[in-house]
Amino acid sequence: TDDELDVIIRHEMTHFKRFDVWYKLLLVGANAMHWFNPVIYFMVRQATRDLEYSCDDLVVKNSDTEYKKRYSLTILKSMRKE
């Protein structure tokens, strides 16, 4: 829907404005250089999760409850396997 598209675009634009792609590139580089180290795999997974959570927090910051609910439902809908 248009509301879901608005939520997704806001989330992705927040990643863009924070230059998260460069952090992800650094993580991919570390993973490529240290492919044999299981600690790096754990670090990359945790860092990726933290990037997503911090982006979510920033998107819903200063938003009303209705928007936060819409945002949460959009995330849940995107995670659902069909």
N, CA, C and O atoms as a CHARMM CRD file, in Angstrom:
* protein
*
  328
    1    1 THR  N      0.84100  -1.18500   0.00000 PROA 1      0.00000
    2    1 THR  CA     0.00000   0.00000   0.00000 PROA 1      0.00000
    3    1 THR  C      0.88200   1.24300   0.00000 PROA 1      0.00000
    4    1 THR  O      2.09800   1.15900   0.16900 PROA 1      0.00000
    5    2 ASP  N      0.25600   2.38200  -0.19000 PROA 2      0.00000
    6    2 ASP  CA     1.00600   3.63900  -0.18500 PROA 2      0.00000
    7    2 ASP  C      1.59300   3.93700   1.19000 PROA 2      0.00000
    8    2 ASP  O      2.70500   4.45600   1.29000 PROA 2      0.00000
    9    3 ASP  N      0.85100   3.61300   2.25100 PROA 3      0.00000
   10    3 ASP  CA     1.37100   3.83200   3.60700 PROA 3      0.00000
   11    3 ASP  C      2.60300   2.97800   3.87100 PROA 3      0.00000
   12    3 ASP  O      3.58300   3.45000   4.44700 PROA 3      0.00000
   13    4 GLU  N      2.55000   1.72600   3.45100 PROA 4      0.00000
   14    4 GLU  CA     3.69800   0.84000   3.63300 PROA 4      0.00000
   15    4 GLU  C      4.88800   1.31200   2.82000 PROA 4      0.00000
   16    4 GLU  O      6.02600   1.26400   3.28600 PROA 4      0.00000
   17    5 LEU  N      4.62900   1.76200   1.62300 PROA 5      0.00000
   18    5 LEU  CA     5.70500   2.27900   0.77200 PROA 5      0.00000
   19    5 LEU  C      6.34600   3.51600   1.40500 PROA 5      0.00000
   20    5 LEU  O      7.56600   3.67300   1.35700 PROA 5      0.00000
   21    6 ASP  N      5.53700   4.38500   1.99200 PROA 6      0.00000
   22    6 ASP  CA     6.05300   5.56600   2.67900 PROA 6      0.00000
   23    6 ASP  C      6.96200   5.16600   3.83700 PROA 6      0.00000
   24    6 ASP  O      8.02700   5.75400   4.02700 PROA 6      0.00000
   25    7 VAL  N      6.54400   4.17300   4.60500 PROA 7      0.00000
   26    7 VAL  CA     7.34600   3.69500   5.73600 PROA 7      0.00000
   27    7 VAL  C      8.67000   3.12600   5.25100 PROA 7      0.00000
   28    7 VAL  O      9.72100   3.41500   5.82300 PROA 7      0.00000
   29    8 ILE  N      8.62100   2.32400   4.20800 PROA 8      0.00000
   30    8 ILE  CA     9.83200   1.69100   3.67400 PROA 8      0.00000
   31    8 ILE  C     10.79000   2.74500   3.12400 PROA 8      0.00000
   32    8 ILE  O     11.99600   2.66600   3.35700 PROA 8      0.00000
   33    9 ILE  N     10.27100   3.71700   2.40600 PROA 9      0.00000
   34    9 ILE  CA    11.12200   4.76600   1.83600 PROA 9      0.00000
   35    9 ILE  C     11.75600   5.60000   2.94000 PROA 9      0.00000
   36    9 ILE  O     12.93200   5.95300   2.84600 PROA 9      0.00000
   37   10 ARG  N     11.00100   5.91800   3.98200 PROA 10     0.00000
   38   10 ARG  CA    11.57700   6.67900   5.10400 PROA 10     0.00000
   39   10 ARG  C     12.71200   5.90500   5.75700 PROA 10     0.00000
   40   10 ARG  O     13.75000   6.47200   6.10000 PROA 10     0.00000
   41   11 HSD  N     12.50300   4.59800   5.92600 PROA 11     0.00000
   42   11 HSD  CA    13.53200   3.75700   6.53900 PROA 11     0.00000
   43   11 HSD  C     14.79500   3.73100   5.67200 PROA 11     0.00000
   44   11 HSD  O     15.90100   3.92500   6.17600 PROA 11     0.00000
   45   12 GLU  N     14.62700   3.49500   4.38900 PROA 12     0.00000
   46   12 GLU  CA    15.78100   3.40500   3.49700 PROA 12     0.00000
   47   12 GLU  C     16.47800   4.75500   3.32600 PROA 12     0.00000
   48   12 GLU  O     17.70300   4.80300   3.21400 PROA 12     0.00000
   49   13 MET  N     15.72500   5.83900   3.30600 PROA 13     0.00000
   50   13 MET  CA    16.33600   7.16900   3.21700 PROA 13     0.00000
   51   13 MET  C     17.13000   7.49500   4.47800 PROA 13     0.00000
   52   13 MET  O     18.13500   8.20300   4.41400 PROA 13     0.00000
   53   14 THR  N     16.68700   6.98800   5.61200 PROA 14     0.00000
   54   14 THR  CA    17.44400   7.17400   6.84600 PROA 14     0.00000
   55   14 THR  C     18.78400   6.45700   6.75300 PROA 14     0.00000
   56   14 THR  O     19.81000   6.99700   7.16800 PROA 14     0.00000
   57   15 HSD  N     18.78000   5.24600   6.21200 PROA 15     0.00000
   58   15 HSD  CA    20.05100   4.55400   5.97400 PROA 15     0.00000
   59   15 HSD  C     20.94000   5.38600   5.05900 PROA 15     0.00000
   60   15 HSD  O     22.13600   5.53000   5.31200 PROA 15     0.00000
   61   16 PHE  N     20.36200   5.92800   4.00500 PROA 16     0.00000
   62   16 PHE  CA    21.12100   6.71500   3.03900 PROA 16     0.00000
   63   16 PHE  C     21.71900   7.96900   3.68500 PROA 16     0.00000
   64   16 PHE  O     22.89100   8.27900   3.46900 PROA 16     0.00000
   65   17 LYS  N     20.92500   8.68100   4.46500 PROA 17     0.00000
   66   17 LYS  CA    21.39000   9.92300   5.09600 PROA 17     0.00000
   67   17 LYS  C     22.47000   9.66800   6.13400 PROA 17     0.00000
   68   17 LYS  O     23.32600  10.52100   6.36700 PROA 17     0.00000
   69   18 ARG  N     22.43400   8.49000   6.76300 PROA 18     0.00000
   70   18 ARG  CA    23.43600   8.16300   7.78700 PROA 18     0.00000
   71   18 ARG  C     24.66400   7.49100   7.19700 PROA 18     0.00000
   72   18 ARG  O     25.58100   7.12800   7.93400 PROA 18     0.00000
   73   19 PHE  N     24.69700   7.31900   5.89400 PROA 19     0.00000
   74   19 PHE  CA    25.82500   6.67500   5.20600 PROA 19     0.00000
   75   19 PHE  C     26.06500   5.25200   5.70800 PROA 19     0.00000
   76   19 PHE  O     27.21100   4.81700   5.82200 PROA 19     0.00000
   77   20 ASP  N     24.99900   4.53700   6.00300 PROA 20     0.00000
   78   20 ASP  CA    25.11700   3.16500   6.49300 PROA 20     0.00000
   79   20 ASP  C     25.74000   2.22600   5.46700 PROA 20     0.00000
   80   20 ASP  O     26.29000   1.18700   5.83200 PROA 20     0.00000
   81   21 VAL  N     25.65900   2.57900   4.19800 PROA 21     0.00000
   82   21 VAL  CA    26.24600   1.72200   3.16900 PROA 21     0.00000
   83   21 VAL  C     27.75400   1.59200   3.36800 PROA 21     0.00000
   84   21 VAL  O     28.32500   0.54900   3.05300 PROA 21     0.00000
   85   22 TRP  N     28.40200   2.62200   3.88000 PROA 22     0.00000
   86   22 TRP  CA    29.84600   2.56600   4.11400 PROA 22     0.00000
   87   22 TRP  C     30.17700   1.64900   5.28500 PROA 22     0.00000
   88   22 TRP  O     31.18800   0.94700   5.26400 PROA 22     0.00000
   89   23 TYR  N     29.32200   1.65700   6.30800 PROA 23     0.00000
   90   23 TYR  CA    29.51200   0.71600   7.42400 PROA 23     0.00000
   91   23 TYR  C     29.34400  -0.72000   6.93900 PROA 23     0.00000
   92   23 TYR  O     30.11200  -1.61100   7.30200 PROA 23     0.00000
   93   24 LYS  N     28.32200  -0.92100   6.11100 PROA 24     0.00000
   94   24 LYS  CA    28.08800  -2.26000   5.56900 PROA 24     0.00000
   95   24 LYS  C     29.26100  -2.70600   4.68900 PROA 24     0.00000
   96   24 LYS  O     29.65000  -3.87400   4.72200 PROA 24     0.00000
   97   25 LEU  N     29.82100  -1.79100   3.91200 PROA 25     0.00000
   98   25 LEU  CA    30.97400  -2.11300   3.08800 PROA 25     0.00000
   99   25 LEU  C     32.16800  -2.50900   3.95900 PROA 25     0.00000
  100   25 LEU  O     32.88700  -3.45500   3.63700 PROA 25     0.00000
  101   26 LEU  N     32.37500  -1.79500   5.04700 PROA 26     0.00000
  102   26 LEU  CA    33.43900  -2.13000   5.98600 PROA 26     0.00000
  103   26 LEU  C     33.22200  -3.52200   6.57500 PROA 26     0.00000
  104   26 LEU  O     34.17200  -4.29300   6.71100 PROA 26     0.00000
  105   27 LEU  N     31.98900  -3.84300   6.92100 PROA 27     0.00000
  106   27 LEU  CA    31.68000  -5.16300   7.47600 PROA 27     0.00000
  107   27 LEU  C     31.90800  -6.26700   6.45400 PROA 27     0.00000
  108   27 LEU  O     32.44000  -7.32700   6.78300 PROA 27     0.00000
  109   28 VAL  N     31.50700  -6.01800   5.22200 PROA 28     0.00000
  110   28 VAL  CA    31.72800  -7.00900   4.16200 PROA 28     0.00000
  111   28 VAL  C     33.22500  -7.19900   3.93300 PROA 28     0.00000
  112   28 VAL  O     33.68600  -8.32300   3.73200 PROA 28     0.00000
  113   29 GLY  N     33.97700  -6.11400   3.96200 PROA 29     0.00000
  114   29 GLY  CA    35.42500  -6.21400   3.79700 PROA 29     0.00000
  115   29 GLY  C     36.08500  -7.00300   4.91500 PROA 29     0.00000
  116   29 GLY  O     36.96000  -7.83300   4.66900 PROA 29     0.00000
  117   30 ALA  N     35.66300  -6.73800   6.14500 PROA 30     0.00000
  118   30 ALA  CA    36.20200  -7.48900   7.28600 PROA 30     0.00000
  119   30 ALA  C     35.84900  -8.96600   7.16800 PROA 30     0.00000
  120   30 ALA  O     36.67200  -9.83400   7.45500 PROA 30     0.00000
  121   31 ASN  N     34.64000  -9.23800   6.74900 PROA 31     0.00000
  122   31 ASN  CA    34.19500 -10.62300   6.58900 PROA 31     0.00000
  123   31 ASN  C     34.97900 -11.31900   5.48000 PROA 31     0.00000
  124   31 ASN  O     35.32100 -12.49500   5.60400 PROA 31     0.00000
  125   32 ALA  N     35.25900 -10.60800   4.41200 PROA 32     0.00000
  126   32 ALA  CA    36.01500 -11.19400   3.29600 PROA 32     0.00000
  127   32 ALA  C     37.46700 -11.46700   3.68600 PROA 32     0.00000
  128   32 ALA  O     38.03800 -12.48900   3.30600 PROA 32     0.00000
  129   33 MET  N     38.05400 -10.55200   4.44000 PROA 33     0.00000
  130   33 MET  CA    39.44400 -10.73100   4.83700 PROA 33     0.00000
  131   33 MET  C     39.61700 -11.79600   5.91800 PROA 33     0.00000
  132   33 MET  O     40.63500 -12.48700   5.95900 PROA 33     0.00000
  133   34 HSD  N     38.63300 -11.92200   6.77700 PROA 34     0.00000
  134   34 HSD  CA    38.71500 -12.85100   7.90200 PROA 34     0.00000
  135   34 HSD  C     37.62400 -13.91100   7.80000 PROA 34     0.00000
  136   34 HSD  O     36.95800 -14.21300   8.79000 PROA 34     0.00000
  137   35 TRP  N     37.43900 -14.46900   6.62400 PROA 35     0.00000
  138   35 TRP  CA    36.37000 -15.42600   6.36200 PROA 35     0.00000
  139   35 TRP  C     36.47600 -16.67200   7.23900 PROA 35     0.00000
  140   35 TRP  O     35.48100 -17.36700   7.44500 PROA 35     0.00000
  141   36 PHE  N     37.64100 -16.95500   7.74300 PROA 36     0.00000
  142   36 PHE  CA    37.87700 -18.15200   8.54700 PROA 36     0.00000
  143   36 PHE  C     37.55700 -17.95500  10.02500 PROA 36     0.00000
  144   36 PHE  O     37.53600 -18.92200  10.78700 PROA 36     0.00000
  145   37 ASN  N     37.30700 -16.71600  10.43800 PROA 37     0.00000
  146   37 ASN  CA    37.13000 -16.39500  11.85100 PROA 37     0.00000
  147   37 ASN  C     35.64200 -16.32500  12.20200 PROA 37     0.00000
  148   37 ASN  O     34.94000 -15.44500  11.70400 PROA 37     0.00000
  149   38 PRO  N     35.14500 -17.23600  13.05400 PROA 38     0.00000
  150   38 PRO  CA    33.72200 -17.20600  13.41600 PROA 38     0.00000
  151   38 PRO  C     33.33000 -15.96700  14.21200 PROA 38     0.00000
  152   38 PRO  O     32.15900 -15.58700  14.21100 PROA 38     0.00000
  153   39 VAL  N     34.26600 -15.33700  14.88300 PROA 39     0.00000
  154   39 VAL  CA    33.96900 -14.11300  15.63600 PROA 39     0.00000
  155   39 VAL  C     33.55300 -12.99500  14.68000 PROA 39     0.00000
  156   39 VAL  O     32.68300 -12.18800  15.00700 PROA 39     0.00000
  157   40 ILE  N     34.16700 -12.94700  13.51000 PROA 40     0.00000
  158   40 ILE  CA    33.82500 -11.92300  12.51600 PROA 40     0.00000
  159   40 ILE  C     32.39400 -12.11600  12.02700 PROA 40     0.00000
  160   40 ILE  O     31.65800 -11.14500  11.85300 PROA 40     0.00000
  161   41 TYR  N     32.00200 -13.36700  11.80800 PROA 41     0.00000
  162   41 TYR  CA    30.62500 -13.62700  11.38900 PROA 41     0.00000
  163   41 TYR  C     29.64200 -13.13400  12.44300 PROA 41     0.00000
  164   41 TYR  O     28.61900 -12.53300  12.11500 PROA 41     0.00000
  165   42 PHE  N     29.95400 -13.38900  13.69900 PROA 42     0.00000
  166   42 PHE  CA    29.10500 -12.91800  14.79700 PROA 42     0.00000
  167   42 PHE  C     29.08000 -11.39100  14.81900 PROA 42     0.00000
  168   42 PHE  O     28.01700 -10.78800  14.96500 PROA 42     0.00000
  169   43 MET  N     30.24700 -10.76600  14.67400 PROA 43     0.00000
  170   43 MET  CA    30.33500  -9.30900  14.69700 PROA 43     0.00000
  171   43 MET  C     29.51000  -8.68300  13.57600 PROA 43     0.00000
  172   43 MET  O     28.78800  -7.71100  13.79600 PROA 43     0.00000
  173   44 VAL  N     29.62200  -9.24600  12.37300 PROA 44     0.00000
  174   44 VAL  CA    28.88100  -8.71200  11.22700 PROA 44     0.00000
  175   44 VAL  C     27.37800  -8.83900  11.46500 PROA 44     0.00000
  176   44 VAL  O     26.62800  -7.90100  11.19600 PROA 44     0.00000
  177   45 ARG  N     26.93800  -9.98400  11.96500 PROA 45     0.00000
  178   45 ARG  CA    25.50800 -10.18400  12.22400 PROA 45     0.00000
  179   45 ARG  C     25.00300  -9.19700  13.27700 PROA 45     0.00000
  180   45 ARG  O     23.93100  -8.61300  13.11600 PROA 45     0.00000
  181   46 GLN  N     25.76800  -9.00800  14.35200 PROA 46     0.00000
  182   46 GLN  CA    25.36100  -8.07900  15.40800 PROA 46     0.00000
  183   46 GLN  C     25.38200  -6.63300  14.92100 PROA 46     0.00000
  184   46 GLN  O     24.46900  -5.86400  15.22300 PROA 46     0.00000
  185   47 ALA  N     26.40400  -6.26200  14.17900 PROA 47     0.00000
  186   47 ALA  CA    26.50500  -4.88700  13.68400 PROA 47     0.00000
  187   47 ALA  C     25.38100  -4.57700  12.70100 PROA 47     0.00000
  188   47 ALA  O     24.82300  -3.47900  12.71800 PROA 47     0.00000
  189   48 THR  N     25.04800  -5.54200  11.84700 PROA 48     0.00000
  190   48 THR  CA    23.94400  -5.34700  10.90800 PROA 48     0.00000
  191   48 THR  C     22.62900  -5.17200  11.65000 PROA 48     0.00000
  192   48 THR  O     21.82200  -4.30800  11.30900 PROA 48     0.00000
  193   49 ARG  N     22.42200  -5.99400  12.66100 PROA 49     0.00000
  194   49 ARG  CA    21.21000  -5.87500  13.47800 PROA 49     0.00000
  195   49 ARG  C     21.15500  -4.50800  14.16300 PROA 49     0.00000
  196   49 ARG  O     20.10400  -3.86700  14.19000 PROA 49     0.00000
  197   50 ASP  N     22.28800  -4.06500  14.71500 PROA 50     0.00000
  198   50 ASP  CA    22.32800  -2.76900  15.39300 PROA 50     0.00000
  199   50 ASP  C     22.06000  -1.61800  14.42700 PROA 50     0.00000
  200   50 ASP  O     21.38700  -0.65200  14.78700 PROA 50     0.00000
  201   51 LEU  N     22.58000  -1.71400  13.20400 PROA 51     0.00000
  202   51 LEU  CA    22.30000  -0.67800  12.20400 PROA 51     0.00000
  203   51 LEU  C     20.80200  -0.58800  11.91300 PROA 51     0.00000
  204   51 LEU  O     20.24500   0.50500  11.81400 PROA 51     0.00000
  205   52 GLU  N     20.16100  -1.74200  11.77900 PROA 52     0.00000
  206   52 GLU  CA    18.72100  -1.76000  11.50100 PROA 52     0.00000
  207   52 GLU  C     17.92100  -1.20200  12.67600 PROA 52     0.00000
  208   52 GLU  O     17.01000  -0.39600  12.48400 PROA 52     0.00000
  209   53 TYR  N     18.25900  -1.62700  13.88400 PROA 53     0.00000
  210   53 TYR  CA    17.52600  -1.15300  15.06500 PROA 53     0.00000
  211   53 TYR  C     17.69800   0.35100  15.27200 PROA 53     0.00000
  212   53 TYR  O     16.73600   1.05100  15.59000 PROA 53     0.00000
  213   54 SER  N     18.91800   0.84400  15.09200 PROA 54     0.00000
  214   54 SER  CA    19.13300   2.27500  15.28700 PROA 54     0.00000
  215   54 SER  C     18.42700   3.08400  14.20500 PROA 54     0.00000
  216   54 SER  O     17.95100   4.19000  14.46300 PROA 54     0.00000
  217   55 CYS  N     18.35900   2.53900  13.00600 PROA 55     0.00000
  218   55 CYS  CA    17.62000   3.20100  11.93600 PROA 55     0.00000
  219   55 CYS  C     16.12700   3.23400  12.26900 PROA 55     0.00000
  220   55 CYS  O     15.46900   4.26000  12.09900 PROA 55     0.00000
  221   56 ASP  N     15.60200   2.10900  12.74300 PROA 56     0.00000
  222   56 ASP  CA    14.19200   2.06300  13.13800 PROA 56     0.00000
  223   56 ASP  C     13.88900   3.08400  14.22700 PROA 56     0.00000
  224   56 ASP  O     12.87500   3.78000  14.17200 PROA 56     0.00000
  225   57 ASP  N     14.77400   3.17100  15.21600 PROA 57     0.00000
  226   57 ASP  CA    14.57200   4.13400  16.30100 PROA 57     0.00000
  227   57 ASP  C     14.55000   5.56300  15.77900 PROA 57     0.00000
  228   57 ASP  O     13.73900   6.37800  16.21900 PROA 57     0.00000
  229   58 LEU  N     15.42900   5.86100  14.85300 PROA 58     0.00000
  230   58 LEU  CA    15.49300   7.21400  14.30700 PROA 58     0.00000
  231   58 LEU  C     14.25800   7.54400  13.46200 PROA 58     0.00000
  232   58 LEU  O     13.77300   8.67500  13.49100 PROA 58     0.00000
  233   59 VAL  N     13.75700   6.57500  12.72200 PROA 59     0.00000
  234   59 VAL  CA    12.58400   6.81100  11.87200 PROA 59     0.00000
  235   59 VAL  C     11.35100   7.12200  12.70900 PROA 59     0.00000
  236   59 VAL  O     10.56500   7.99700  12.34400 PROA 59     0.00000
  237   60 VAL  N     11.17000   6.42700  13.81600 PROA 60     0.00000
  238   60 VAL  CA     9.95200   6.62200  14.61100 PROA 60     0.00000
  239   60 VAL  C     10.11800   7.66100  15.71500 PROA 60     0.00000
  240   60 VAL  O      9.17400   7.94700  16.45200 PROA 60     0.00000
  241   61 LYS  N     11.31600   8.22300  15.82900 PROA 61     0.00000
  242   61 LYS  CA    11.56300   9.24600  16.84600 PROA 61     0.00000
  243   61 LYS  C     10.61600  10.43000  16.62700 PROA 61     0.00000
  244   61 LYS  O     10.44800  10.90600  15.50400 PROA 61     0.00000
  245   62 ASN  N     10.01400  10.88600  17.69500 PROA 62     0.00000
  246   62 ASN  CA     9.07700  12.02100  17.69400 PROA 62     0.00000
  247   62 ASN  C      7.83300  11.76600  16.85400 PROA 62     0.00000
  248   62 ASN  O      7.18000  12.71500  16.41800 PROA 62     0.00000
  249   63 SER  N      7.49500  10.50700  16.62100 PROA 63     0.00000
  250   63 SER  CA     6.28100  10.18100  15.86800 PROA 63     0.00000
  251   63 SER  C      5.16100   9.84200  16.83200 PROA 63     0.00000
  252   63 SER  O      5.40300   9.47100  17.98100 PROA 63     0.00000
  253   64 ASP  N      3.94500   9.97300  16.35800 PROA 64     0.00000
  254   64 ASP  CA     2.80700   9.61800  17.19100 PROA 64     0.00000
  255   64 ASP  C      2.63700   8.09900  17.24200 PROA 64     0.00000
  256   64 ASP  O      3.27200   7.36500  16.48500 PROA 64     0.00000
  257   65 THR  N      1.79100   7.65400  18.12500 PROA 65     0.00000
  258   65 THR  CA     1.58200   6.22700  18.34300 PROA 65     0.00000
  259   65 THR  C      1.03700   5.53900  17.09700 PROA 65     0.00000
  260   65 THR  O      1.39500   4.39600  16.81300 PROA 65     0.00000
  261   66 GLU  N      0.19200   6.21400  16.36800 PROA 66     0.00000
  262   66 GLU  CA    -0.39000   5.61900  15.15900 PROA 66     0.00000
  263   66 GLU  C      0.68500   5.31700  14.11700 PROA 66     0.00000
  264   66 GLU  O      0.65700   4.26400  13.48000 PROA 66     0.00000
  265   67 TYR  N      1.62800   6.23700  13.94400 PROA 67     0.00000
  266   67 TYR  CA     2.70500   6.00100  12.97700 PROA 67     0.00000
  267   67 TYR  C      3.60300   4.85400  13.44100 PROA 67     0.00000
  268   67 TYR  O      4.00900   4.01800  12.63300 PROA 67     0.00000
  269   68 LYS  N      3.90900   4.81200  14.72400 PROA 68     0.00000
  270   68 LYS  CA     4.73600   3.72400  15.26100 PROA 68     0.00000
  271   68 LYS  C      4.05600   2.37800  15.05400 PROA 68     0.00000
  272   68 LYS  O      4.71500   1.38300  14.75300 PROA 68     0.00000
  273   69 LYS  N      2.74200   2.35200  15.21400 PROA 69     0.00000
  274   69 LYS  CA     1.99800   1.11800  14.99600 PROA 69     0.00000
  275   69 LYS  C      2.06800   0.71300  13.52300 PROA 69     0.00000
  276   69 LYS  O      2.31200  -0.45300  13.21000 PROA 69     0.00000
  277   70 ARG  N      1.85600   1.66400  12.62400 PROA 70     0.00000
  278   70 ARG  CA     1.94800   1.39600  11.18600 PROA 70     0.00000
  279   70 ARG  C      3.33200   0.89600  10.80300 PROA 70     0.00000
  280   70 ARG  O      3.47300  -0.03500  10.01100 PROA 70     0.00000
  281   71 TYR  N      4.34500   1.52300  11.37300 PROA 71     0.00000
  282   71 TYR  CA     5.72600   1.15200  11.09900 PROA 71     0.00000
  283   71 TYR  C      5.98700  -0.28700  11.55000 PROA 71     0.00000
  284   71 TYR  O      6.56000  -1.08300  10.80600 PROA 71     0.00000
  285   72 SER  N      5.57200  -0.60600  12.75100 PROA 72     0.00000
  286   72 SER  CA     5.76500  -1.95800  13.29100 PROA 72     0.00000
  287   72 SER  C      5.02900  -3.00400  12.46800 PROA 72     0.00000
  288   72 SER  O      5.57100  -4.07300  12.18800 PROA 72     0.00000
  289   73 LEU  N      3.81600  -2.70300  12.08700 PROA 73     0.00000
  290   73 LEU  CA     3.04700  -3.64900  11.28500 PROA 73     0.00000
  291   73 LEU  C      3.66700  -3.85900   9.90100 PROA 73     0.00000
  292   73 LEU  O      3.62100  -4.96300   9.35900 PROA 73     0.00000
  293   74 THR  N      4.23400  -2.81900   9.34500 PROA 74     0.00000
  294   74 THR  CA     4.90200  -2.95200   8.04900 PROA 74     0.00000
  295   74 THR  C      6.12100  -3.85600   8.16500 PROA 74     0.00000
  296   74 THR  O      6.36000  -4.69200   7.29400 PROA 74     0.00000
  297   75 ILE  N      6.89500  -3.69200   9.23600 PROA 75     0.00000
  298   75 ILE  CA     8.05400  -4.55500   9.45200 PROA 75     0.00000
  299   75 ILE  C      7.61700  -6.00500   9.62300 PROA 75     0.00000
  300   75 ILE  O      8.19900  -6.91100   9.02600 PROA 75     0.00000
  301   76 LEU  N      6.59700  -6.21700  10.43600 PROA 76     0.00000
  302   76 LEU  CA     6.10600  -7.59100  10.64400 PROA 76     0.00000
  303   76 LEU  C      5.59600  -8.19200   9.35300 PROA 76     0.00000
  304   76 LEU  O      5.83000  -9.36900   9.07800 PROA 76     0.00000
  305   77 LYS  N      4.90000  -7.39300   8.55600 PROA 77     0.00000
  306   77 LYS  CA     4.37600  -7.89600   7.28900 PROA 77     0.00000
  307   77 LYS  C      5.49700  -8.27700   6.32900 PROA 77     0.00000
  308   77 LYS  O      5.38700  -9.25900   5.59600 PROA 77     0.00000
  309   78 SER  N      6.56800  -7.50400   6.33700 PROA 78     0.00000
  310   78 SER  CA     7.68700  -7.79700   5.44600 PROA 78     0.00000
  311   78 SER  C      8.45800  -9.03900   5.90000 PROA 78     0.00000
  312   78 SER  O      9.11700  -9.68000   5.08200 PROA 78     0.00000
  313   79 MET  N      8.39100  -9.38300   7.16600 PROA 79     0.00000
  314   79 MET  CA     9.08100 -10.55500   7.68300 PROA 79     0.00000
  315   79 MET  C      8.27300 -11.84500   7.48900 PROA 79     0.00000
  316   79 MET  O      8.82000 -12.94600   7.54900 PROA 79     0.00000
  317   80 ARG  N      6.99100 -11.69500   7.26000 PROA 80     0.00000
  318   80 ARG  CA     6.12900 -12.86500   7.11200 PROA 80     0.00000
  319   80 ARG  C      6.47000 -13.60500   5.82800 PROA 80     0.00000
  320   80 ARG  O      6.63000 -12.99700   4.76900 PROA 80     0.00000
  321   81 LYS  N      6.57800 -14.91400   5.93300 PROA 81     0.00000
  322   81 LYS  CA     6.87900 -15.73900   4.75500 PROA 81     0.00000
  323   81 LYS  C      5.58100 -16.20400   4.14300 PROA 81     0.00000
  324   81 LYS  O      4.68200 -16.68000   4.83700 PROA 81     0.00000
  325   82 GLU  N      5.49300 -16.06400   2.85100 PROA 82     0.00000
  326   82 GLU  CA     4.27700 -16.49200   2.15700 PROA 82     0.00000
  327   82 GLU  C      4.59200 -17.56400   1.16300 PROA 82     0.00000
  328   82 GLU  O      3.69400 -18.05400   0.47800 PROA 82     0.00000
